[in-house]
Amino acid sequence: MSTEIHKDTASSSRPATIATDHHHQQPAAAPLSRYESQKRRDWNTFGQYLKNQTPPVSLSQCNFNHVLEFLRYLDQFGKTKVHLHGCIFFGQPDPPAPCTCPLRQAWGSLDALIGRLRAAYEEHGGSPETNPFGSGAIRLYLREVKEGQAKARGIPYTKKKKKKGQIKGPHETSKSLKQLAT
């Protein structure tokens, strides 16, 4: 590999540059997918949030309470109108006029965010058993947000039941697949 180091002798404050033969250049890394970019950005945002706490919180000290505080902090940047119980539009899916109820993060956005942060935590060496993003308290909070937003908009969230005889996905156990084959 032929490598030359070029120095600018007129200005010693500039760093040396390295030129390599075109035949030996490393291919550029593939760009990150949208999901990976979001995950990296979310992880960095959460890390910055922890650093800005008084006193700063290290990742090893982070627990579900810090995650809950972070989710509540994000509400100030939300775009989803959530009608309060005293609002005349509470329970109406399409209110006819504006109101002063707060904007919040939408449940679906929070759910996706927690999924990305949960994955990023483990990618950065965290154990699944100690993952604060997988805590039962976080799941409970998300469920409460989901139900609260549904009531405020008058749209109930209900689980869809699977129809009998419906083909099951690849995540099902082999036992249930054998039952389908018979």
Order of alpha helices (4+ residues) and beta strands (2+ residues): beta-beta-alpha-alpha-beta-beta-alpha-alpha-alpha
